[in-house]
C-alpha cells in the first residue's frame, strides 16, 4: 500500500465528506482525489518519472496537500521546503535532492528565478495562482484536460514518499527519506494512540512543510475520512473563532501557541465545546503553560515527541491513561524506545542515557549520505541524540540534547550553520553560537559570541542584518556579544560549555 492508495480508499469510502476547509473553500474527498490525479498526470506529462524528486514550496493551503499527493501518485518523492528559507538554503536543498520540478506560488517566483541558474536539474517551476489553475513558465493550465483517473504507476511501500530535510551537526541539512510504509505505519500508530474511532475535525495551523504537521495534521486525518481545517498563520483570536465555527475536535500545536492561547481572551459567544483534545510537540511544554491553558479551556493537552527521521511521532502521553506533565509519554503502538549508554547497552529505569527508537516508522536513511545513515541507525535502532531517562512506569523524559542544537519554538537550529554564516563576514575572526532561554513563548534563541578582527568595529545590528540576508529568520541570533577572546581547550577547540556557564 502507498499514500495514493490511502487517499483512493478514503475518497471511495467518503466521496462527499469534506476533506479540506480553507476559509470559505470546501473540498470533498472526491474533489481532492480528482485534483491530485489531474496534477499527477500533468507532472508525468512534463517528464516527471518514478524516483524523481519534486519540491513543494507553498504555505498552508489546499494546494500543498494536492501537490503532496500528486507528486506521490506520479511515483516521485515530495521535498517539502521551508517557506522561511533564504536563497542559499533553498539552493542547497533543491540541489542536494536534485529536484526536477518545484510546485510553488507567486510570492516565491522571484527567489526561484534567482537560484535557478545554479540548479541544472530543476526543469520546471509550476505556479499555483489564486484561481486554482496551474501554471508554469512553459506550461499553462497544466492540470486542464488531464484524466481524473489515478495514474497507472506501480509504487512500492518501500519507496521514498517524502524527503524532509533536517538540520545536521555539520551545518548542512540532511534529507530524511521517509517511505510510504514509514508514514502509513506512523499514521496507524497515531490513530490508535489518539483513540480516534470516528472522523475528527483537525485544525492545521502548524506549517505543513514540517514533519509534525505533515503526518499529524494531514496524513492522519485524511486516512479515515476526517476534515482538515487549514489556517495559513497563527493568530490566537482567529484560531479560537475557527475552532468554534468549524466545530474542531482536535488542536495540534507547539508550546508557544499554547502559551499565547492561555493569555488570550476568549471572544464573546465563542463556543469551544467541540474541542476533544489538544496535542503538543516540537519542544518541551512548560508545566505552568499546560496548567494555565487547561484551567482556562477545560481541555487536556497531551504532550508527545519524535524526530523527523521517525515519521515523526514516537511517543505521546496516553489519551485514556495516566498523564505525566513534563514527560513525552510512552511509545506509540508499534514503536519501541529505550535508553542506552555510550556503548549502546540498555539502561534500567531512572538511569540517564541516549533515547533510541525502533519500528516501521524509522526512515530509510539520509539521501546521498550513507555514512551519516550508518551513524544514525544501528541494528535497526535510530539514535535520536536526545539525552533522557525512562521512569519505572515506562514514561520517557528528555533532559538534554547530545547534539549541539537550539530549539526555537519547535524548529531545530544547529549553531554550526549560523557560525558558518558568521565566518563569511570579513570583520569576524571567531564566532560561537549557543542556545539561551529567551522567554516562555519562543523558549530558546541563538546567541552569538563574536571576536572581531584586529582594528575592526561592528554593531549587533550589523550582525543581525547580515544573518537575516542569509538564513531563515528563526535562525538569526537574538543576542550578540562581542568578546576579546573565546574560551578554548588546550587543543584550541572553543569551549561552548564555558560560554553556557557564563
C-alpha atoms as one frame of an Amber mdcrd trajectory, in Angstrom:
protein
   0.000   0.000   0.000   1.130   3.571  -0.641  -0.143   7.063   0.157  -2.034
   7.231  -3.127  -3.875   4.033  -2.216  -4.757   5.562   1.146  -6.346   8.607
  -0.486  -8.145   6.408  -3.018  -9.682   4.337  -0.220 -10.793   7.461   1.652
 -12.280   9.020  -1.488 -14.227   5.831  -2.214 -15.468   5.485   1.365 -16.246
   9.200   1.945 -16.640  10.788  -1.538 -18.935  13.604  -0.390 -17.375  14.189
   3.030 -15.415  17.407   3.445 -11.686  16.716   3.357 -10.286  20.267   3.397
 -11.560  23.609   4.667  -9.630  26.772   3.881 -11.528  29.941   4.665 -14.705
  29.752   2.613 -13.409  26.968   0.375 -14.538  23.379   0.855 -13.052  20.374
  -0.905 -14.648  16.931  -0.670 -12.634  13.734  -0.691 -13.819  13.080  -4.224
 -12.643  16.509  -5.366  -9.286  16.228  -3.558  -8.660  12.843  -5.146  -9.532
  14.138  -8.610  -7.357  17.260  -8.264  -4.390  15.148  -7.135  -4.881  12.771
 -10.073  -5.093  15.536 -12.670  -1.952  17.200 -11.382  -0.132  13.869 -11.221
  -0.888  13.314 -14.907   0.332  16.852 -15.609   3.615  16.164 -13.827   4.058
  12.936 -15.785   3.406  14.883 -18.994   6.218  17.258 -18.014   8.578  14.303
 -17.762   8.497  13.620 -14.034   9.106   9.918 -13.619   9.333   7.314 -10.923
  12.138   8.031  -8.479  12.391  11.749  -9.267  12.178  14.391  -6.565   9.782
  17.346  -6.676   9.978  20.338  -4.331   6.892  21.853  -2.718   7.385  25.498
  -1.760   3.955  26.552  -0.515   2.423  27.937   2.635  -0.510  26.257   4.339
  -3.211  25.911   1.696  -5.171  23.152  -0.110  -2.646  23.333  -2.955   0.079
  21.985  -0.670  -1.935  18.852   0.058  -2.976  18.414  -3.577   0.675  18.755
  -4.595   1.870  16.271  -1.990  -0.454  13.511  -3.206   0.058  14.387  -6.868
   3.825  14.011  -6.544   3.327  10.682  -4.800   0.979   9.416  -7.489   3.447
  10.377 -10.191   5.878   7.983  -8.495   8.173  10.781  -7.282   9.254  11.883
  -3.803   7.891  15.120  -2.347  10.508  17.504  -0.934   8.683  19.987   1.333
  10.549  23.301   1.557  10.536  25.695   4.473   8.844  28.891   3.276  11.101
  30.940   5.567  14.282  29.784   3.842  16.511  32.249   2.025  18.319  31.782
  -1.297  21.287  29.770  -0.023  19.106  27.388   1.961  16.687  26.719  -0.882
  19.519  26.381  -3.388  21.222  23.750  -1.260  18.135  21.567  -0.685  16.861
  21.744  -4.261  20.396  20.980  -5.453  21.128  18.196  -2.980  17.804  16.498
  -3.746  18.269  17.125  -7.479  14.633  18.150  -7.609  13.392  18.215 -11.203
  10.431  20.479 -10.524   9.036  22.701  -7.810   5.392  23.391  -7.059   5.036
  26.872  -5.675   3.120  30.155  -5.701   3.706  33.692  -6.919   5.420  35.052
  -3.751   8.318  32.628  -4.303   8.684  33.153  -8.019  11.454  35.751  -7.739
  13.656  33.813  -5.310  13.369  30.729  -7.520  14.275  32.800 -10.573  17.470
  33.924  -8.836  18.666  30.480  -7.810  17.574  28.518 -10.900  20.787  29.156
 -12.904  22.724  27.139 -10.278  20.201  24.261 -10.358  20.655  22.346 -13.628
  18.276  19.575 -12.566  15.385  21.979 -11.862  13.496  21.988 -15.146  10.033
  23.213 -14.159   8.579  25.813 -11.804   4.841  25.233 -11.548   2.972  28.189
 -10.114  -0.388  27.961  -8.374  -2.434  31.090  -8.913  -5.456  32.115  -6.888
  -7.956  30.778  -9.376  -6.886  27.189  -8.683  -5.255  26.860 -12.084  -1.782
  25.514 -12.624   0.853  27.491 -14.448   4.445  27.004 -15.426   6.705  29.338
 -17.330   6.347  26.945 -20.280   3.115  25.090 -19.475  -0.133  26.979 -18.876
  -3.034  25.336 -17.126  -1.097  22.119 -16.610  -3.961  20.485 -14.788  -6.523
  21.102 -17.522  -7.601  18.315 -19.864  -5.827  15.721 -17.733  -7.579  12.458
 -16.798  -9.387  12.288 -13.453  -8.371   8.645 -13.011  -5.356   7.638 -10.957
  -2.132   7.179 -12.972  -1.238   3.529 -13.524   2.176   3.569 -11.854   3.218
   0.738  -9.553   4.573   2.262  -6.342   6.103   0.094  -3.630   5.664   0.863
   0.045   9.445   0.821   0.397   9.925   3.748  -1.967  10.513   7.237  -0.545
   7.262   9.185  -0.432   8.814  12.273   1.129  12.295  13.606   1.749  12.286
  16.068   4.623  15.468  17.978   5.344  16.530  18.227   8.942  19.461  20.245
  10.255  22.692  18.414  10.940  25.708  18.959  13.144  27.844  19.619  10.067
  25.800  22.736   9.384  24.269  21.236   6.238  20.730  19.809   6.342  20.271
  16.093   5.713  17.368  14.683   3.701  15.491  12.065   5.738  13.931   9.600
   3.283  10.518   8.598   4.616   8.929   5.718   2.749   5.226   5.123   2.166
   5.408   2.322   4.742   7.150   4.606   7.263   4.412   7.210   7.024   1.469
   4.805   6.852   2.714   2.889   9.887   3.024   6.137  11.830  -0.494   7.152
  10.794  -1.830   3.814  12.092   0.089   4.245  15.371  -1.248   7.772  15.863
  -4.833   6.727  15.180  -4.604   4.048  17.863  -2.768   6.285  20.324  -5.239
   9.173  19.919  -8.250   6.829  20.328  -9.788   8.212  17.137 -12.712   5.881
  16.466 -14.680   8.236  14.210 -13.953  11.201  11.966 -12.179  14.128  13.592
 -12.069  17.800  12.637  -8.413  18.799  12.984  -7.129  22.357  12.899  -3.864
  22.641  10.958  -2.062  25.881  11.720   1.404  24.321  12.044   3.424  24.637
   8.810   2.727  21.697   6.515   6.361  21.599   5.375   7.207  20.381   8.897
   7.118  16.618   9.551   4.899  17.061  12.626   2.122  18.809  10.699   2.502
  16.711   7.540   1.817  13.480   9.406  -0.452  14.506  12.285  -2.424  17.293
  10.598  -2.559  15.946   7.020  -1.930  12.221   6.536  -3.518  11.045   9.781
  -6.909  12.791   9.333  -7.105  12.033   5.610  -6.621   8.320   6.309 -10.088
   7.860   7.777 -12.448  10.497   6.433 -11.683  13.341   8.832 -11.692  17.044
   7.981  -8.572  19.218   7.916  -9.227  22.884   8.680  -6.267  24.790   7.253
  -5.028  28.134   8.561  -2.042  29.853   6.967  -0.876  31.620  10.124  -1.349
  31.550  13.871  -3.461  34.423  15.188  -4.899  33.450  18.566  -8.358  35.031
  18.300  -8.803  33.718  14.757  -7.805  30.247  15.924 -10.434  30.328  18.659
 -13.105  31.624  16.297 -12.230  28.936  13.739 -12.450  26.195  16.373 -15.943
  27.412  17.250 -17.170  27.938  13.681 -15.879  24.654  12.246 -16.531  22.527
  15.363 -12.894  21.481  15.612 -12.332  18.381  17.735  -8.528  18.315  17.840
  -5.954  21.098  18.019  -2.303  20.342  17.300   0.270  22.937  18.316   3.670
  23.764  19.735   4.261  25.190  23.242   4.440  28.881  22.197   0.931  28.606
  20.728  -0.457  27.230  23.982   1.291  29.992  25.923  -0.353  32.657  23.741
  -3.786  30.999  23.883  -3.558  30.749  27.667  -3.263  34.556  27.765  -5.860
  35.362  25.088  -9.376  36.479  25.954 -11.984  34.121  24.526 -14.157  36.074
  22.054 -17.704  36.622  23.254 -20.077  33.877  22.155 -17.205  31.597  21.091
 -18.386  28.031  21.781 -15.346  25.777  22.099 -17.214  22.731  23.427 -16.410
  20.655  20.315 -12.718  20.508  21.244 -11.928  16.969  22.421  -8.180  17.091
  22.967  -5.018  19.047  22.269  -1.660  17.662  21.203   1.667  19.384  21.873
   5.033  18.551  20.320   8.125  20.044  18.766   9.566  21.281  22.070   9.139
  20.824  25.798   5.822  22.161  27.099   6.320  24.194  30.307   4.133  22.745
  33.052   2.853  26.206  34.022   1.704  26.806  30.452  -0.131  23.465  30.488
  -1.849  24.309  33.777  -2.903  27.795  32.653  -4.277  26.560  29.311  -6.196
  23.640  30.784  -7.671  25.741  33.568  -8.960  28.241  31.025 -10.242  25.933
  28.281 -11.101  22.788  30.263  -9.367  20.632  27.635  -6.345  18.401  28.278
  -3.040  18.786  26.434  -1.227  15.549  25.646   2.479  16.024  25.133   4.398
  13.833  22.698   7.625  13.786  20.769   9.501  12.398  17.807  12.253  13.352
  15.356  11.708  13.885  11.635  13.618  10.672  10.962  10.842   8.708  12.720
   7.991   9.988  10.547   7.921  11.686  13.187   5.768  10.559  16.163   7.451
   8.169  18.581   5.675   8.816  21.879   2.719  10.561  23.499   1.049  10.649
  26.891  -1.780   8.074  26.741  -5.163   9.628  25.959  -7.104   7.325  28.271
  -4.331   6.564  30.730  -2.099   8.283  33.249  -0.746  11.600  32.016   2.571
  12.853  33.389   3.262  16.566  32.863   6.831  17.134  31.738   7.010  13.687
  30.157   6.880  12.894  26.434   4.786   9.871  27.361   5.075   6.269  26.267
   5.902   4.821  22.833   3.017   4.851  20.360   1.757   1.408  19.301   4.224
  -0.463  17.092   7.226   1.615  18.212   9.957   0.656  20.680  12.036   3.102
  22.715  14.835   2.589  25.185  17.647   4.396  26.983  21.206   3.305  26.162
  24.704   4.155  27.334  27.666   5.254  25.207  28.197   1.660  24.073  24.565
   1.158  23.066  23.747  -1.055  26.047  20.272  -0.921  27.548  19.967   1.089
  30.783  17.463   0.407  33.583  14.717   2.840  34.691  15.831   6.233  36.054
  19.301   5.923  34.503  20.261   8.727  32.115  21.382   7.954  28.585  20.501
   8.443  24.914  16.985   7.781  23.624  16.903   5.299  20.738  13.896   4.256
  18.660  12.990   1.189  16.628   9.949   0.489  14.469   8.443   0.592  10.977
   8.363   4.396  11.252  12.174   4.766  11.215  13.405   6.345   7.984  15.034
   4.502   5.106  18.115   6.687   5.566  19.598  10.062   4.653  19.646  10.921
   0.957  23.159  10.701  -0.524  24.698  10.192   2.938  25.369   6.503   3.653
  27.930   7.289   6.366  25.520   9.555   8.253  22.845   6.866   7.898  25.158
   4.218   9.392  25.967   6.507  12.309  22.289   7.230  12.983  20.786   3.749
  12.557  22.497   0.819  14.283  20.930  -2.650  14.284  17.613  -1.092  13.356
  17.692   1.424  16.222  17.665   5.145  15.432  19.878   7.172  17.753  17.954
  10.385  18.378  20.729  12.391  20.022  18.349  13.228  22.871  19.549  12.576
  26.410  16.784  11.325  28.650  15.515   8.773  31.097  12.642   6.331  31.458
  10.747   6.075  34.736   9.501   2.847  36.312   6.104   3.266  34.622   7.713
   3.351  31.169   7.312   7.120  30.604  10.148   8.911  28.848  11.657  12.308
  29.684  14.030  14.414  27.577  16.643  16.052  29.775  19.144  17.480  27.301
  20.431  17.130  23.777  23.505  15.235  22.815  23.555  17.139  19.569  24.601
  20.775  19.734  21.134  22.054  18.838  18.943  25.030  19.722  15.176  24.524
  19.774  13.472  27.732  18.639   9.691  27.402  19.026   9.823  23.805  17.802
  12.319  24.400  14.972  15.727  22.719  15.206  18.593  25.155  14.743  22.178
  23.958  14.677  24.777  26.511  15.806  27.270  25.290  13.213  25.048  26.562
  10.388  24.894  30.052  11.935  28.607  30.024  12.703  29.449  29.231   9.094
  27.466  32.288   8.011  29.211  34.483  10.597  32.638  33.295   9.496  31.975
  34.564   5.978  31.874  38.163   7.264  35.236  39.887   6.650  35.204  41.629
  10.046  34.679  38.475  12.129  37.676  36.454  13.304  35.921  33.912  15.550
  32.324  33.038  16.331  30.466  30.609  18.567  26.722  30.157  18.918  24.768
  28.603  21.776  21.123  28.486  22.773  19.859  30.681  25.602  16.440  30.923
  27.221  14.570  33.890  25.770  11.054  33.783  27.233   8.102  31.468  27.789
   6.925  31.830  24.208   9.914  31.115  21.987  11.876  29.159  24.581  15.447
  29.161  23.300  17.041  31.557  20.838  20.556  31.523  19.384  23.172  33.767
  20.990  26.338  34.610  19.078  29.688  35.295  20.745  31.944  37.157  18.332
  35.625  38.112  18.243  36.384  40.789  15.648  39.495  41.008  13.541  42.091
  43.456  14.798  41.123  47.065  14.205  37.532  46.239  13.108  34.329  47.614
  14.593  30.851  46.185  14.292  27.420  46.564  15.875  24.864  43.980  16.944
  22.515  45.337  14.287  25.101  44.705  11.556  25.462  41.081  12.669  21.710
  40.511  12.728  21.162  42.141   9.326  23.981  40.079   7.813  22.402  36.874
   9.108  18.876  37.880   8.088  20.026  38.143   4.491  21.430  34.608   4.503
  19.408  32.336   6.802  15.794  31.939   7.901  14.673  34.495  10.469  14.170
  31.939  13.242  17.866  31.008  12.970  19.083  34.596  13.340  20.790  35.265
  16.704  18.551  37.012  19.177  21.569  38.091  21.195  25.058  39.127  20.135
  28.016  39.552  22.497  31.387  40.878  21.354  34.402  39.499  23.222  38.171
  39.906  23.017  38.587  36.125  23.047  36.651  32.878  23.413  37.377  30.154
  25.975  39.223  27.211  24.419  40.556  23.768  25.226  44.318  23.110  25.121
  43.859  21.880  21.550  42.169  25.126  20.508  38.555  23.942  20.421  36.045
  26.566  21.559  34.555  25.617  24.941  30.833  26.138  24.486  30.193  24.668
  27.909  32.098  27.586  29.413  30.037  30.049  27.355  26.829  28.464  28.659
  28.074  28.729  32.237  28.727  32.421  31.689
